């Protein structure tokens, strides 16, 4: 006899029904609280504010005046008319009451839509990570749930080309959610254009979940409702729970093509009959009444958001600044632990968060926190989290490693194979400019697999790509190559790894050496281009180009004014160089000769070549009757910061140079000084720089690299006296294709038993007739001689 005799009565389709994990975690947290344990709640997406008073009063008046009866299944006509007015005002969308259905909460709109429009075998594309009920309802009605990955590198937006690739003759519907749960991302006009184009071309319905439509911070709501051509294929889901702190009232609505609305109303008749009359009256007041309370809530959520994002990043997590909703979705991949195990560990320590995988496979490696709670609770919870994380990072607490996703999830985006019959397998983690590098590898008999996604690969994704047979890898500075990755490469038969970069602080060279793996980099071909970018940034900061550009583009320019964007004079100033290697010296020579600037430089070794060049230029100036310039190596870094009008960083990242530019050194600089960084982001304490730029409006900075790259903090972006470009110092076709060629030369040379070139004439290797020698093997002296593959 069955242990559970009632199980036989349950329908088999219930096995396809999922759940919303937030409520499961909430239940576990509440159970812990009953035992006397304190729990900070970051797991549930519910505003901590009370429903605005005018809405409550409208409901109370409705109750007292008999508004407690049935209404039409579609909702009160008066309420639907108010919704029409609201849609016109907020989206310029024309609709009529017959196209609207009001339901107790917004979830019935999702469920009824699936039941009314989706047949078994149809395909429905939905965002992943995303609200888990999408996938649950798709599966429940017997359709195929097709995940559309959202990428952190795209601010948690989809790849348009990937969406196009998912369309099949069976695709019936696409679900969108903006602002988005769980990431806080929003769709821009660019994504909406693609959605509208695909929907029209393939005649596909779009269910646009806009439940967080008022919770947007720096931008404004962009909706498919503003596309007139979309109306026959568009369903809008909206409601009152989030915007008006009315979660317990259960009030939502959908806007449909008229024929579909009639079927949705029939489903309402067969299930809930109607939505409570007094609740609908309250909903009318919410939309038509004052919106001050909404604005206050959103302003407070923004304050909490900014604080939470800053704290999480300071803890070493990677957290983008959400553009809407009230969630953050930080990556925990850098901890090399399972995001589920980490979420469970936090709960054990009294901090309730959600594992990102609760929102789909592409949420793996992230956690979700809601900041729809008080600042006092947020501060307390993050303090607790920081202490718990310290134990994980120190190894005091051991958690399981990250969950390995299937290849389709881990690297879903475009791996291109060249020379598929090649016997030597080489993985190139990012597509590289030019063709010479690829020709070098394929001519040597290599099968070359190239990743063409914009996403930065995680350690697990790189390990999966390496697999069981891989002889060489060309990687990027954005990837952390530690002993674990080199061990994986060694086990796969790997012999050599090369960065497509001059820098190598992302590489554990001793680990690679201990495993017998050669490590290369690509120096020498970006000297001039990086120096040129530093020069461009210097002048952009001095002449306030970014501020002036924005001023002009936004239509503020009305005519010449004597006080408009008065900048800094560089001529005959003092230039401070930190790190006088090839790039620093090139920058110093160009600036000194163009602007007749005195040069101070700080370096562990002198640069006589630069000194001699500038001494000759100084003699030339004297011969022309002009004042000479000076070039001097200085022993005190503090003195360099005090004296210089411009300080430019050209140093490697080490424990000594990390936060070399901190609050103390910034305070030493002149109020009108310029700070330039094209070296390494963490050389500058960004928080200290932001604070300094806020309090010293005549100070300027110019950055090509960032402390938490690729994340750019909102506070940094708001400082118009900081010029920012996205790590493009070496971004010329010659330089980037040259770096790619040198990386390939490193691989070929080490696989075929060649030696590195002697000296520093790296550019000779870019010639077609150049020998197949390596440009730079960082551990060559430790590993030579070696055998030919």
N, C-alpha and C positions, 0 to 999 in steps of 0.2 A: 504493500500500500504506500502511496506517495506520502512523503513527510508533509507536504502542503497540498491538501485535497482541493483547495480553491484554484490552484495553478491551471488546472484543466479548463477553467472557465474563461481564461484570458485569451484575447485574440492575438494571433501571431504577429500582426502588424505593430503591436506595442513594442516589439523588440527593436523596431526601427526608430523609436522615439528617444531623443536625447534629453538633456536637462541643461539647466543654467548653473554652472558650478559655483557662482557667487553665493547662491542661497545655501549650497551644501557647506561651503566654508563658513558662512554666517552661522549655520546651525552648530557646527563644531566649535566655533568661537563662543557662542552663547552657552554651550554645554560646559566649556572651560570656566566661564564666568560664574556659573552656578556652583562650581567647586571653590570659589573664592579667588580665582586667578584674574589678574587685570589683563585685558586684551585691548589693544589699539586697533580700531576698525578702519582699514584701508581697502577692504574687499568689496564693499557694496556701493553701487552707483546711485546713491540717494542723497539729494540735497539736505543739508543739516538745518536749513532755514524753515521756518513755519510758512505755511501758505499766506500770501499777502492778505491783510485785513479786509480790503474792499471785496475780495473774492469770497472770503468767509461770510461777510455780512450779506452778500447777495444770496448765498446758499441758505443762510438762516432766515432771511426774509421769504425766500421761496418756500421753505418748509412751513413757515407760519401762515402763509397764504395759500396752502393747499397744493403746492406743486409736488405732489407725491404719487402721481398716477402714471399709467402707461403713456408712452409717446409713440409716434410712428417708428417703425423698426429702423428707418434710416436716420432718425433723430429729429428733434424739433425743427420745423421749417425756419423759425426765427434764428436758431443757433446756426443752421447751415447758411443762412444769408450772411450772418456775421463772419463766418469762415470765408465765404466768397469775397467779402470786403477785405479781410485780412490777407488773402492770397493776392489780391490785386495790389494792395499797398506794399507788401513785402517782396513780391516776385513778379509783379506786372503780369499776373496770370489771370485770365478770364475763365471763370467757371460758374455753374448754376447749381442751385440746391439739389437738383435731381442727380448730380454727379457725385454727391457727397454721402458717405455713410459714417455715422457716429457709433462708436463702440465703447464698451467698458474697458478702457485701456487700449494701447496700440497693438498689442500682440494679436488680437483677433483679426486685425487688418492683414497681417502676414498670413495667418492661418487660413482665413477665408479666401484670400487671394490664391493661395496654393490649391485649395480645394476647388475653386471655381475655374482656374485657368490651366492647371498643370495635370497632364495625363501621365500614367505609368509609362516609363521609357523616355519621357521628355528629359532634356538637359537644362539645368538651371545653374548659371554662373553666379558665384557669390564671393564676397571679399574674404580673404584668409591671410592673417588673423581677422576674425570678425565676430559679431554677436552670435553665440553658439546656436541660437534658436533658428537661424536661417538654415543651417545644415540639417538640423533636427526635423524641421517641417518638410524640407525637400525630400529627405529620406522617407518620412512617414507616408507621403502620398505616392511613394513608389517611383519617384523620378531619380535621375542621376545628379548628384551634387558635384559640380565642377569648380574646384577652388581657383580663385584668381589671386595670386600672391601679391601682397603689398610689401614694398621694399623700404627698409629704413633709409637707404641711400637716396630714395626718391621722396623722403619725408612721409613715408607710409602711403604712397600712392602707387597705382598700378603702372605697369609698362604697357603702353598702347599696342605695341607690336605683339606682345604676349597675349593680350586680350583678343586681338584679331586671330591669333593662331588657335584659340580655344573654340572659335565659332564653328559649328557643324550644322548639317541640315536638321539635327534634332534639337538645336538650341532654341528654347521657347522664351526664356526670360533671363535678364541680368539684374542682380540685386546690387544696389549701391547704398552707401551709408556715409553721409557727410553733414556735419562733423562726425567723426568716426569713433566708435567704441570697438576695441580698447585703446587705440593709439593716439586719439586726439587729432589725427590728420584731417585735412579738408581737401576736397576736390577743387581744382581750379578750372578756369574756362577752357584750358587746353585739354584736360581730361574729358570735360563735358562735350566738347566739340567731337571728340573721338566716339564717345558713347552715342551721341545723336546720329553721327554718320553711320555707325554700325547698326543701330536700331532701325534706321530708315532703309539702309541697303538690304538687310536680311529680314526685315519685318519682325523684330524681336521686341517683346514687352520689356519695359524697365520698371522695376519697383524701387523707387527712390525713398529710402528711409531718412527722414529729416527731423527726427525726434529731438535733436539738439540744436535746432535751427537758430535759436537766439543766443546760444552759448558759443560765440565766436569772439576772439579777442582783437587781433590787430587788423583783420581784413573784414570782408562782408560775405554774407551767404551768396553762393553761386548755385543756382538750381536749374535743372532741366526744364522746369516749369516756364522759364523765360524763352524757351525755344518753341515757337508756334507749331512747327512741323512735328513736334513730339507728342502733341496732345492725344492723337488716336492710340498711342502705344505707351502712355505714361501713367503710372500709378504713384501717387504721393502719399506717404505715410507720415503723419504728424500727431502731436498730442500735447498734453499739458503737464505731464509728470515732471519733466526736467526743467523746463523754462519757468514754470510757476510754482515749483515745489509742491506738486499735487500728486505725488506717487500713490498715496493711499486712496485718492478719490476715484482712480481708475477711469480715465477719460482720454480717449484717442479718436482719431478720425482718418479716413482715407478719401482721396479724390481719384475718381476712375473715369474712363470712357463710359458714357451713359448706360450702354447695354450691360457692361460688366457690373456697374453699380447696382443695377436691378437684381442681378444674381447674388451679389454680396448681401444685399438687403434680405433676400430669401434665406440665405444661410443664417443671418441674424435672427430671423423669425423662428427658424428651426433650432436655435441654440439658446441665445440669451434674451430673446424677445425684443428688448430695447435697453437703452442706457437710462439710468435713474434721471428723472425729470429735474430734480433740484440740482443735481450735478451738472447737467447741461446749462442751467441758468448760471451757475457759478462759472462755467466755461465761457459763456457769453461775456460776462464781466471781465474775465481774464484777458480776452482778446480785444475787447472794445474799450476797456477802462484804462486808467493810467498805467504806464509801463515803467515808472520810476523804480519799483521794487525789483524788476528784472534787471535793470541797469546796475543797481546796487549789488545784487547777487553776483552778476558777471564780473564787476570790478573787484569784488572780494575774492572770487575764484581766481582771477588773474594774479592777484597778490600772492595767494597761496601757491599757485602754479609756479611762479617765478622762484619762490623760496624753495619749494620741493625739488625743482629741477637743479637748482644750484647745489643743494645739499647732496643729492644723489650723485652728481658728477664729482663733487669733492670726495665722496666715498670711493671713487674709482670705478663706478658704473658708467655706462654711456647712455645718456638720456637726452633725446631731442626735446625741444620746447614744443609742446602741443599747441596747435592753432585753434582748437575748439574743444567742446565737451569738457569734462572735468576729470580726466585720467592722464597719468603718465605711464609710459611703456618702456622702461629702461632695459637695455641689454645687459645680461649677466654673463655673456659668453666669455668675457675676459677672466672670469673666476674659474673657468674650466670645471664647473659642477653642473649637475642636473638642475634645471630651473624648477622642476617639481620638488626635488629634494630640498632646494633652497627655500621654496615657499612653505613646505612642511616644517622646516627648521625654524623659520621666522615665526610660524604659528606657535610652535612649542615654546618660543621665547616671548610670546604675548603680542606678536605683530601679525595681523591677518592681512595677507596679500593674496593675489591670484597668480598661479602659474600661467605664463603666456600660452602654453599649449592647450589650456582650457578653451582658447579661442581658435583652435585649429593648428595643424601641423606647422604652419609658418610662424606661429607664435612661440615655438620652441626656442628656448634660450633667452626669453624675456620674462618679466613679471609685470603685473598691472597693479597700480596703486590709484585709488581715488582720493582726490583732494577736496571732495565735497564734505568736509568735516572742519572743525574749528582749527584755527592756527595753533592754539594751545595744544591740541591733540596731535597735530602734524609735527610740531616741534618735539613733543615727547616721543612720538613713535619713531621719528627719524633718529633721535638720540639713541633709542633702544636698538634700532637697526644698525647704526654705526658700530655699536659695541659688539653686536652679534657678528657682524661682518669681519671685524678684527680677528675673531677667533677662527673664522674660516680661512682668512688670508694667511694667518700665522701657522696654520696647520694644526692648531689646538683642537679644532673640530674637523673631522673628515667626513665629507659628503660624497655620494656617488658621482661619477663623472657624467658629462652631458649625454643626453639621449641622442643616439645616432639615428638620424632620420634616413629614410630611403633615399636613394640617389635622386629620384624624381622630386623630392622635397628639398634635399640639401643643395643641389646645384641645378635648379630647374631651368636656368636660362642659358641656352645657346653655347654649346661646346663644339667648335668647328675642328674637324680633323683634316690635316694635310698629309699627303703621301701615306695613305692608310696601310699600305703593304710594307712600310719601313720596318726594319728590325730593331731599331733603337728607339725606345719610347721617351719622348721629351714632352713635359707638361709646361705650358706657358700660361700662367694664371690670369693674365690680362692681355687683350689684343694690343699690339704695338705698332707704331707708325712705320711706314716704309716697307720695302720688300726684300732688301738685301739680307736681313737677318733670317727670313724664312727660306730664302734660296740657299743660304749657307747650311742650314740644318737639313733640308730635304736632300741636297746634293751629297750629304754625308750619309744618306740612308736612314735618316730619322723619320719616325712617325711623329708628327707634331700635333698636339692637341691644345687648342687655344680657347681660353675662356673669354667670351665676348660680353658678359654681363657687366654692368656698372657697379654691381655690389662688391663690397670687400668680402672676400671669402673668410669664413671662420676656420678655426683649426680643424674641426671635424670635416668640413667640406674639402679642405685641402687633402686631408688623409684619405678621404673617399676617392678623390680624383687620382691620387698617387696609386692607390690600389696595391696589387701584388707584383706588378712589373713596371718599373719606371727607372730609367737610368739617369735622368737629369731633369731639373726644374729651373725655369726662369721665373722669379717672383718679384714682388713689389715691396717698397718701403713700408706700406700699410699692413703688411702681414708679419706676425711675430713668429720668427723661426727659432724655436727652442729645441731642447734635447728630444722632446717627444716627437716633433715633426721630423727631425733629422734621423731619429731611430726608425720611424716609419719609412722614410726614404731609403735608408740603409737596407731594411728588410726586403724592400722591393727591388733591390739590386742597384740602388742609386750610387753614383760616383761623384756628381758635381751639382752644385747649386750656384746660381748667379742672381744677384739683385740687378734689376734695371734701375740703378740709382748709384749716385756717388756715395751716399751715406750707407752705413751698415749697422747703426745702433739697434736695428730690429733683429739682428742675427746674433745667436750665441755661438761665436766662432770657436771657443774651446770645446763646446759640445760636438760641433761638426768635425773638428780636428780629431777628437778622441775616437770618432767613428770612421775616420779615414775618408771624409767627404770634403772635396775641395770647395772653397767658397770664393766667388768672384764679385766684383763690383764694376762700375762703368765710369771712371773718372776722366777728366780732361776735356770733354767736348761741351761742357755747359758753362765753362768759365765766363766767357763773354756775355752769353745770354742772361745768366744770373746777375752778373754785374750790371748789365743794362736794365734789368727789372728793378734792381735796387736804386739805380739812378732815377728811373721813371717814378718810382714810389716817393723818392725824396722830393722831386719837383712837384708831384701831385699834392703832397702834404704841405710843402712850402707855399704853394699858390692856391691852396684850398679848392682843388679841382673838383673833388667829389661833391662838396657842398654847393659849389657854383653850378655843377651839372644838374643836381637835383632841383635847385632854385629855378633854373631855366626850364627844365622839363615840366615842372608843375605850374608853369604860367605866371610865375611871380615877377619875372623881369619886365619892368615898365619903362626902362630907359636908364641911361648912364647916371650913376651916383658917385660922388667922390669917395664915399666911405664904403662902397660895395666890395666885399671880400678882399680886404686889404691883407696881403700875405707877407711872407718873410723874405728878406734879402739874403741870398747865400754868398754872394760875391765877397771875397776876402774874409769869410768866416773861418771857424775852426772845425775841422772834420775829425771825428774820433772813430777809429776802426778797431773793433774787437775781433782779432783773428786775421792776420795779414798773410793768409795763404794765397793761392792763385786767384780766387774770386775777390777776396778782400783787397788784395793789392791792385787788381784790375779796376775795381770800383774806385779806390783811392786815387789812382793815377788819372782816370777819366774826370773825376770830380775836381781834383786839384788843378788840372790843366785847363779845364773849361771855366771854372769859377775862381781860379787863383786862391784856393783855400789852403791854409796851413793844415798839416796832417799830423795827428797824434795816433800812434797805434800801440795796442797792447797784445803781446804774443809771447809764448814761452821761448821762442827763438827769434832772432832778428831777421829782417828781410833786406839784405844789402842791395839786392837787385832793384827793389822799389825805391830804396833810399837814394841810390845812385841816379836812377832815372829822374827823380824829382829834384835832386841837386842840380842836374844839368838844366832842367827846366827853369829852376830858380836863377841860374846864371844867365840863361836866355832873357828872362824878365829884366834882370839888372842891365844887360846890354841894350835893352830897349828903353832904358830910363825909368823902369817901373820898380816898385818895391818887390823884393824877393819873397819867396814863401819858404816855410820850414817844414821838414819832415823829421819827426822825432819818435823813437821808441820810448814809451813811458812805463815805468815800473809799477805805478799805482793805478789800479783800475778805477778806484774812487776819484782820483784826480782827473782821469780822462772824462768821467761823467760830469764832473763839476765844470770843466773848462770848455767842453765842446758845444758847438751850436747844433751839430748833427752827430748822432751816434748811430753807427751801422754795425749790426752783428753778423759775423761770418765765422762762427765757431761750431765745432761738433757738440753734440749733447752728451755730457758726462755728469757724474754726480756733482762735480764742482760747478758746471755751467748751468745745471737745472735751477731755475729761478734766480739766475745771476742778476737779472733785472727785477728787483723786488721793491717794496715800498720805500725802503731806506735809500736805495740808489736812485729811485725816481725823485725822491725829495732833494737829492743833491743837484739835479739837473736844472738848467736855466728854465724860467717860466715859459720862454718862447722856443725852447729846444725842440728838435725833431728826433724821434727814435724810429729806426728802420730795422726790420727783421726779415731776412730771406734765408735764415739758417735753419734753426729748429724752434718750433713753437714753444716747448716748455722752457726755453731759456728765459722767457718772460713770465712772470706771475701775472696772469691775465686779470685776476680780480684786483690786484694792486694797480695795474695799468688803467682799468676802467675807473677806479676811484680817483686816480690822479688826473685823468682826462676830464672827469666831471668837475673837479675842483680847480682845474687849471685850464680854462677854455682856450688860452693862447698856446698851450702845448699841443703838439701833434705827434701822431704815430702812424706808421705805415707797415702793414703786415702782409706777408705772402704765406706765412705758416702760423699755426694756431696751437694753443696748449692742448686742447681736447679734440684735435682734428680727427674726423671731418666735422664734428659738431661745432657750430658757432653759437655762442651764447647770445641770447636776446639783448642782454645789457651791452655786449660788445657792439652788436649791430646798430644799436641806438646812438652810439657816440659818433657824431659826424666829424669830430676831429681825429678819428681813426680811419685811415684809408685801408681797405681790405680787398685782396684779390685771392682767388682759390688755388694757391700752391701752383702757380704757373710760371715760375722763374725760368724754367728750362723749356718753356712751351714755344719752341720754333720747330719747324719741320726738320731742319738740319740737325738740331740738337737731339730731339726725341728719337728720330730714326737712327742717328748715330749711336745713341745709348743702346738702342735695341740691337744694333749690329755688334757692338762691343760685348753685350751680354751673350749673343750667339757665338761670338769668337771664343769667349771664355769656355762655353760648353764644348764646342768642337775641339779646341786645343787640349782640354783635359781628357776627353774621350779618345783622342788619337795620339796621345803621348807627346804633344808639343810643349814648349816652354813659354812663359810670359815674355813679352818684349822687354828690352832693357831701356832704362831711361823713362822719360815721361812724354814722348812724342806719340800720344795715343791716336792722334788723328791720322797717322800714316796707315793705321789698320782699317780705315774706312775706304781706302782705295780698292778698286776691283782687283788689282794685281797684288794686293797685300798678302803676306804670308798668313797662314791660319794659326797665328799665335794668340795667346790670351792677352787681354788688356791688363788685367789686374787680378791676381789670385792672392787673397789676403793671408792664407795660411800655407803658401807655397813652400817656404823654407822649412816648415815643420813636416810636410808630407812628401816632398820629393826624395828619391826618384819614385816614379809610379809606372805601372804597366799599362800598355795600350789595351783598350777595351777589345 
